[in-house]
């Protein structure tokens, strides 16, 4: 178990580090907003009256990012290097606007530490790698749980949800990457608890507690997304399972810890007024309700779907259509059979999750379009939306004899697409940006990460034995779920459904 976790952690860390080394400052969504916020938190600027923070000039791009990026819609490579730290110009303190100036300090208090030591490009890359390590720890735990459960489809599903977009965000100064990783772990641990039997082990309880607490405190949309996850798990839980869990002391401690985290998150929202984003008259779009809805369906929805897999920088660097469609083809190969052959409760949980995620994005658009312009991104809903893949892996509607081939194919194809995505974006930046590390670093780190994750997947689909997550090592007799058809193929280990404890 520990070896699997370590291999997975190193794999995810190297893959995230490839992005950390491969893109220039502000080469990822809103990083220019989050870098000053991270510096402000570690220097004691926690609660601000406005949206301006103080930071050294050496930490920020030299030219106005609004002119460079938002108005001309150029790539982040249009920026010029900031003055070097240690010089009079570089050490000068400047006031800079940050839309993230009132965000929760939980994430920034950790990733901001390298910026305090080295407020320049080296510090930013170190902060990115540290951010990648945080996400890698959560994703590695989810993959280790899947391996321990002997759920082969879940192993493949976790490789699918670890999209290039997720790894790009993980390897940047942006709390969205950690939030997505927390969502993945919350799905895996909660589904393992509500679909399992007997008392949940400490690993599952701690995983659910840590991931849930992060969702409740890292970003202000997290509580809504965690609510979607919890509701879907309640709908898909085995009959009588929730009543059984409520009699368990460990599960009650989990609920108590999440309640405290929710209270702290709500308290920060009140104290910081994080949701009071000022209007932006230059970006605001004055459209009728019908026009807004029409553009959400026709223009924004394809953007949401593309971004989940790979639409980088500020939207101008998108993976080719064949790569995105190929990724979704694997998702469909897992989700469609599960939806067709699983029971009604699974179908309700799946459809409800999909509808809720889209409703959240659409509601944000409807509220913010007349205030600050188009607002929602597909990555905002990823912590909950990726559960559409993970849910399928916990059904008994998938043929067990295809699990090994499916997971191996997923590991091979997604690994190649990860390397392609890293090199495609890195080389496009490299044409104009000479101050970044060589693309060879990104290629080597990304390739090593893919190989390690492939090794974990290979081990996970070829191992045998009884899964054990805290509790008895003896196999538990399988109880048929009333919502599962009788004619569905299953593996000898019931890998896609019930969890041995």
N, C-alpha and C positions, 0 to 999 in steps of 0.2 A: 504493500500500500504506500509506504513512504517513498520507495523508489519510483513508483508510478507518479506520485505527486511531484517529486523533484524533477523527473524528466519533463512532465507537463509544464511545470513552472518555468523551467529553463527554456522550453520551446516557445511558450507564450511571451516570455521576457525578451528573447532574441528577436521574435517577430515584431513585437512592439518597438524594440530598440532600432530595428531596421528603419522604421518610419521616423523615429526620433532623430536619427542621423541623416536621413535622406531628404528632408524638406527644410527650407529656410525658415527663419523666424516669421511667425504669422502665416505659415504655409498650410495651416489647418484652421477650420472654422473658428472664428472669434478668439483665436489665441492671443491677439493683441489686447483683448479685454481681460483675459484671465491672468496674463503674466503680471501686470501691475497689481491686480487683486492679490495674487499670491505673495508678492513682495510686501504689500501693505499689511497683510495679516501677520507675517513673521516680524514685522517692525512695529506691531502694536496698533495699527490703524484698523480696528475691527468694525466699529459702527461709525459710519460717516454721515454728515449732514446732507451732503450732495453726492455727486457721482464722480468727483475728482480725487485722485490719490497722488501722493508724492512718491517719486521714484527717481533713481539716478538716470541720467540721459544715456548712459552706456547700455541700459537694459532694453531700450526701445528703438525701433527703426527710426532712421534720421528724418525721413520725410513724413508728411501728413498721410496716415494710412487711409483716411477718408477719401482724399483726393486720388490716391494711388489705386485703391481697391474698389471702393463702393461707387464712385461716380464714373470712373472710366472702365470699370469692370475688367481690370488687368489682373494677371496672376501675381502672387505674392513676390515673384522675382523682380517686380518693378521697384521694390524698396532698395534704398541704398544703405550700406552698413552704418550703424550708429558710431559715435566717437568711442574710442577705446577706454576701458576702465583704467584708472591710474593717471589719466590726463585731466587737465582742468575742465575741458569740455565734457569729458565722459563722467566725471564725478559730480558735475553740477546737478542739483536737484531740480526736477521739473514737475509741474502739475499736469497730469494727463487724465482725460475722461475715460472712464471704464463703466460699461453697462453692467458689469459684474461686481461693482463696488460694494453692493449690499448683500452679496451671496453669502451663504453659510461658510464659516471659516474652517469647517471640518477637513475638507480636502486640501485647501490651500495651506493649512498649518503644517502639513507634511511636505508637499511638493515645493513649497516656497523656501525651504531650508537651504538648498543649493544656491538660490538667488541671493540669499543673505551673505553667503560666503564669497560668491563670485557673480556679481551683477553684470554679466555679459553673456556672450554666446556660449561659452563653456558652462556657465551656470544654467542657462536655459536647456542645453542638451542634457545636463545631469538631472534637472528637474523632470524632463520628459522621460528619461530612463526610470527614475523613481516612480513616476506616474504609471509607466508600463509595468513595473514590478508589483504595484498594488493591484492592478487589474489581473495580472498573471496569477497572483496568489488565489484570487477568487475563482478564476476560470480553471486553474489546476485542481482546486478542490472539487468543483463540479465534475470534471473529467475523472478524478479519482473515485468519486461516488459512483459514477456510471460504470467504471471498471469493476468496482467492488460489488455492484448489483448484478454483474454479468449481463447488463442490458446492452446488447450489441447495437441495437438501433439508436440508443441514447448516445453511445460513443460517436457514431456517425452524425447524429443530430447536433451534438455540441461542436463538431468540426464545421458543420454548416452554419450555425449561428455565429461562429467566430469569423465574421466576414472581413474583407479588407478594410471596410469603413470602420468597423469596431476596432481593429488593430491600429488603424491610423489615429483614431481618437485616443486610444490607450497610450500611444506613444507621443502624446502632445500634452501641453499644459491646458487641460480642459476637463472639468469634472464629469462631463458627459460620458467619457470612456469608462470611468470607474462605476458610474451609475448603471451603464449597460451590463458590465460584468456582474454587478450586484444583482441585477434583475435575472440574469441567467442562473446564478447560484440559488436565488430565491425560488425560482421555478423548480429546479432539480430537487432541492432539499424538501420543499413543501409537498411536491407530488410524491416523493419517496415516502414521506410521512403519511399522507392521507390515502395512498394506494397500498401501503404496506400492512403488516399484521403485527400484533404484539406491541410492546413498549418501544417507542423510537429511541435509537441510540444517541449517545452524546454528540457524535459527529454531526448527525442530521440536525439535532436541536441547535447546536452552536452555529452551524452553517446557516440555518434559517434565521437565527437571531442576528448574526453579524450582517448578513445580506439585507435583511429587513430593516435593521437600524440604519444602515448606510442609505437605503432608499428613502428613509424618513428624514434624513438630515443633510444629505449632500447637496441636493438641488430641490427647489421648491415645487417642482412637478412630481417629484418622487412619491409622495404620499398617495397621489391619485393613481399612479402606475402600480404601486404596491396593492392598492385597493382592488384594481382589476385582477392582479395575480391571485390574491386571496379569494376573491369571489369565484374565479374560474376553478380554483382548487376545491372550494367547498362544493361546487356543483358536481365536479368529477370525482369527489371522494367516494370510497366504498360505502355502501349502506351501513349505517350504524357506526362508522369509523369516528366521526366527530364526537359523538357521545362517549365512545371508548377513550378517546384522547383527552377529553376534559376531565377524566378521572385520574389522569397520569400527572404526577407532580412535576416532572420535567417539562411537560407541555405547558402546564400552567405557569411555570417560571418563564418559559419562552413568551407567552402572552404578556406577562407582567413586564418583561424587559422591553418588548416592542411598544407597550403603552407608555413607558417612560421616554423612549426615544421619540415617540410621536409628540409627547408633551414638550420635549426640548425643541423639536423642530418647529412646532407651532409657536412656541415662545420666541424663537429667533425671528420668525416671519413678522410677528407683532412688533418686536423691538426695532427691527431693521427696516420695516416697511418695504420689503424686497419686491413686492408686487406692484409698487407704484412707479412704473417705468414712465419717464416723461415723454410727452408727445413729440413726434418728429414731423414737422410740417412738410419737409422736403420729400420724405418717403411715403407719407400717408397717401392712400388711394381713395378717392371719393367715388365709390361705386355703389350701385343699388344692390339690394339683397340678391336679386336674381343674377346679376352680373358677377357678384362675388362667388355664389354657389357654382355658376357655370365655369368660372376659372379654376375653382378648387377641383372640380371633376375633370376638366379637360387638360389643365396645365399643371396644377400643383400635385395631383395624385401620381402622375408618372414621375415627377421629381422626387416625391417621397419614396417610391419604390426603387428608383435608381440609386438614391443615396444610401439606402439600407445596405446595398452591396458595395458600391464604389463610385461616388461622385465627390471629388476631393477639392481641396483648397477652398474657394468660395463658390463652388459650383461649376467652374469653367473647365475642370479636369475630370472627365467622366470616362469610365471604362467602356470599351466597345460594346455594342449591343449584344454580340454573341457571347461575351463573357458574362454579362448580367443575366441574359436568358438561360445560359448554361447553368448558372448557380441556382436560379429559380426552378430549373428542370429537376434538379436533385431534391429541392424542397417539395415540389409537387409529387415526386416519386415516393416520398415518405408520407406526406400529409393526405393525399387523395385516397389511397387504399384505407388508411386509418379512418378517414371520415366516412367512407362508404360502408365499411364493415363493422365499425365500433357501434356502441349503443347510443341511445338518444341523449344520455347525460353528457357523454363526450362531445357529441355534435353541438349540444347547447353551449357547453363550455367553450368550444372552438369558435363557433359563430359569435358568441357574446364577446370573446376577447377581440376578435377581428373588428367587430362593430364598435366596441368601446375605444379601441386605439384610433380608428378613423374619426370617431366622434370627437375625441380629444383634440386631434390636429385641426379638424374643421372648426371647432368651437374657438380655438385660439386664433385662427384666421379671421373669423367673423368679428371677434372682439378687437383685434389689433390692427386690422387693415385700415380702418379710418383714423387710427391713432399714430401708428408707426410704419404702416405698410405691411407687405406680406411677411409673415412671422414664422410659421410652422416649418419644421424640417422633419423628414422621416426618422432621423436619428433620435428625435425627442421621444418617440413612441417605442423605440427598440427594446427598452427594458421589459416592457409588457408584450410587445408584438412578437418577439422572438420565441415566446412561449407557444406560438402556433406550431413550431417545429418540435419543441420539447414535449408538448402534450401528446403528439402523435406517437412518440417513442414509448409512452407509458400505456398504450392501448394493447389489446390482444388482437387487433385487427390486421396485423402485419404477419406475413408468412415467415416463420422462424428460419427456414432453410435458405432464405435469401439474405439474411442479415450480414453474414460474413462478406459476401461479395459486394453488397451495397456499401458497407463501411469502408472496405478497402478501396473501392472505386472513388468514394467521397474523399478519402485521405489523399489519393493520387491527384485527382482533378483539382480539388480546392488548394492543395499545396502548390501546384503549378500556377494556378491563378493568383495566389498570394505573391509569388515571386514575380510574376508578370506585372502585377499592379504596382509593387514597390519600384521595379525598374522603370516602368512606363512613366510614373510620376517623377521619380528622382532624376531621370535623364532629361526630362523636359525642363526641370528647374536648372539642371546643371549647365544648360546651354547659355544661361545668362547670369547665374549666381556662382561666383568663384570662391566665396568665403565659406561655403559649406564643406563638410568632409567629402572625400571621394565617394562616388556611387559604389565603388567596390566594397566599402564597409557595409552599406545597406544590403548589397547582394549577398555577401558572406553571412551576415547576421540573419537575414531572412531565410536563406537556404538552410542554415543550421537549425533554425527554429522549426521550419517545415519538416525536416528530417526527424527531429526529436518528437514532434507531435504525431508524425506518421508511425514512429516506433511505438508510441503509447497506444495508438489505435490498433496496430497489429497485435500487440499483447492483449488488448482488451477484447478482441474478437476471437482469439485462438485459445485463451485461457479456459480452464475447466474447474469445476468445484462448486461449492456452495457459497453464495454471497453472504457476507457477515458485516453488518453495520451495528455494532453495539448490541449485544444480546447473545442468544444461543447460537452455537455453530451448527446445530442440527437442522436439517432441512424441514421446512414447515409444510404440511399437507396443503395443497392448493385448494382454495375455495372458489367456486365459479362465481364470477360477478354476474348478477342478474341482467345487467345491461350488455353482456357480451354474447354474441351468437355462438351456437354450439359448433358450427361447421368451420370455424376459423382455424387455420393452421397455426401451430405453436411449436416452439423449440422445446427440447428436453428440459431446459432450464427455465422455461417460461420467461425468456429474456425480455420480451416486450411488454410484460404486464406485471403481475403480482410480484412483490418484493419479499424475498426471504429475509428473516431478521436474525 
